[in-house]
Amino acid sequence: MPPRGDERAMITRRTILGATPAAMAALPAHAQDNGALISQSLALLDRQADLRTGGAGDLAVADQVRANLRAAGFRTSSQRVDAPAFDARRAALVWAGGEVAVEPQPIVRTTGAGGVRGALRLWRDASDTAMMADAIALVMLPMGRHSQLLGEPIRSILAQVAGAAPRGIVLVTNGPTGETIMLNAPIDGAGLPAIPIAVLGPKPGAGALSVARAGGEATLIIDGDVRRVRSPNIWGAIERDAPYLVVSTPRTAWTRAVAERGPGLAAFNALAAWAPQALPAHSLMFVSTTAHEYDNAGSHMFFERHAPPPDRVALWLHLGAGFAARDFHEVGRFALAPLPSPDPQRFLLGSDTLVAILRQAFAGQIGLEAAYPASAGAAGELGEVLARGYAPAFGLFAAHRYHHVEQDRVDKTDPDWIQAAIDALKVTLARALG
């Protein structure tokens, strides 16, 4: 586990060498406030039904972000983002004697109340593709921590199956938990087949798999209302006669997403409370973006209209998903035993000039201690930050075992691991900007 109490404070003091005097003086005092901010952030997420763009959970978190930024002295602004939403009346795969709830895949194509019916056929590899014609295709994805519909290998599999013209597609999202994994998709539906698509985990979908293996028929029902919602990008700025430190984090998700979004939200709030006094020689901009589950659509809009140009940014920090999530022993098929330690499948990546600082600041934090240079390649929103010419820049990200799964609750993370990451982030920022 990460160091606790006085031990953690000693590590922070040892690794702060090279920071500015103002930052060194500010770090211990502001660190005392992080516990309340971390608890506030995690508790708020755990109370929400989900964080989908434009939903009640998203807007509640947006209100908290705005209030925290204002309390820290930031002038706040917002940008409206329009996104699709779907209110389901019924979403199910139905067969003689049984049915299972499915998750409609955005961008949702409805079937009407009667659904679409056909032979339920199992797709395991390319040799099964021809049999998908006029069928309900039950597509076995490979085992993985899936997150994106049009990421590989799902993109290629979907194209193969859709090319056979099935009546509907149900993607079986084989992941560590066996539960249904929801998948990000482009906000405009670009690249998606004009076929009703749903996702389903192998645990709840065991009955459907048996029907498909027996050669039975099924009806895919995706019935409900497609509508549009609004959600804000929110940012706070403190303007000084100096380049910016920009700190960004996505806010929305498919579920409560406590371990997916909680560490980023908590670190965002803690750094916003700390930075105005600790980093007086820089302008500050902290941005919370919406529509993450629509392939980072909110971030794209912020970049296009409101982000300061690269020559006005001294450093960009991106707080991505799940970087302080719990590790688990995999003790059987879809059987997980929680461990008192963070998942090591988490990544820290930054501009080549920052790697030495990052490795020192995050020493001893499993997974994060092996900081990678950006020249090795970055994906997601951090990849876009770097691709748009912002440098130096760095970020943290992960896809933990409950990533995009309904059971991603407060027990899937720990405040101590979040605090350890925050301490190291403060050290890194103080040194990099000092």
C-alpha positions, 0 to 999 in steps of 0.5 A: 500500500502507499505510505501513510501519515508521517511516512508519506509526509517525509517522502514528500519533503524528501522529493520536493528538492528543487521546488520553488520556496513558495511551493515548498512552503505551500505544500504541507499546509494545503496537503492537510485539506486533501482528505475532505476534498477526496471524500467529497469527490468520491461520496458525490460520485457514489451517490449518482445513478450514473454520470452520463452526459447531461444526466443528473449525476453529470450536472451534480458533479459539474456544480461541485466543480464550479463551486470548488473552483470559485472557492479557490479564487478562479473565475469560472466559464462554461461552454455548452455541449449538445449530445445524444441520449436514450431513454429506454422503455425496454432493452432486452434479448428475448427467447422462448422461456427467457430473456436478459437485459441488454445495454443499447449501444450509442449511437442508439438505433431503435427496433420499436416495441416488437424488436427484430427477430432471427436465429441467434447465432454465435460469432467467434471468429471470421469463419462464422461471418457468413452465418450472420446474414439475417440473424441476431449476431451474438458476437464474442469479443476477445478477453480484455478491458474494453472501453471503446466501440471503434477501438481495435480489435472491436472496430474490425470485428464489428465491420466484419459482422455488420458486413454480413447484414445481420438484423441485430448485433449483441456484443458480448464484452468479455472482461475481467468481471464478466459483467456488461462493459459499456463502450464509448462511441463517436458523438455523430455516429460516424463509422457505425453500421445502420444496425441495432447494436447492444452490449452484454456481459457473459455472466448475465448473458449465459442463457443467451449463449446457451440458446445460440449454441443450441441453434435457437431464435431470439428477438432483440428489443431496443425500444425507447426515445432518442433525444438530445441533452446539454452539458457544460464544459467548465473551466476556471482561470486565474489570469496573471502576466505569465504562461498557463498551467492547464489541468484537465480532467473528463467528468462524464462516464456510463456508470457511477464510475467512482474508481474511473472518475473519482481519482481524477476529480479528487486530484483536480479539486485538490490541485485547484485549491493548492495551485493559486498560492503554490504557483504564483508565477503562472496563470492557471486554467483548470478545465472539467470536460463533458461528453467523454463517453462520446469519444472525448467530444467535450475536449474536442470542443474546448480545444477548438474554441477556448483552450489557450494556444500552445505558446501560452501554456507552460505545462499541461497536466491531464488527469485521466481515468482510473489511476488509483483503482483497486487491484484484485486477485483473479481466483476463478472465471469472473471471480475477483478477490479485492486486494489492499493495493492499487492496480498496477495496470496504470500509466504515467506518461509525459514529455521527454523533458519531464520523465526524470522528474516524474520517475522521482516524484512517483517513486514507489507508486506501483505502475506509476513509478515507471513513467514513459516518455511521450515519444513512445506514443500516447492515446486518448485525451493526453494524446490529443494534448500532445498532438496539438503541440502542447509541451511539456505535458504529462498525464495519468490514465488506466482502465481498471477491472471495473472500468465502464461496469455498473459495479464501479463503486467507492470500494473500488478505490482508496483515498490513500492511493489518491492522496499519494498521487496528489502528493506526487503531482504537487511535487512534479508541478512545483519542480517543473514550473519552479 
